[in-house]
Amino acid sequence: MWWDTYWPMPWMLFGPGMMILLIVLCVALMAVAMGGGWHRRAGAGRALEILRERYARGEIDQAEFEERRHQLER
């Protein structure tokens, strides 16, 4: 019969390959949905630097500086 010479090897890789693709897709979707938390923390350093510059120039008072600094560090 025809299935005596059938070599299923390429199709055996399709299932695991699709599972790996699905897992990578899910992880990427979760990273996007969570907003990339590690990027937000890196950006907070620059925001705090700008806040300190504004305080040093006298654009904001100490109370506003402390309030905004507290919000950035959360």
Secondary structure, DSSP 8 states (H G I E B T S, - for coil): -GGGG---HHHHHHHHHHHHHHHHHHHHHHHHHTT-HHHHHHHHHHHHHHHHHHHHHTSS-HHHHHHHHHHHH-
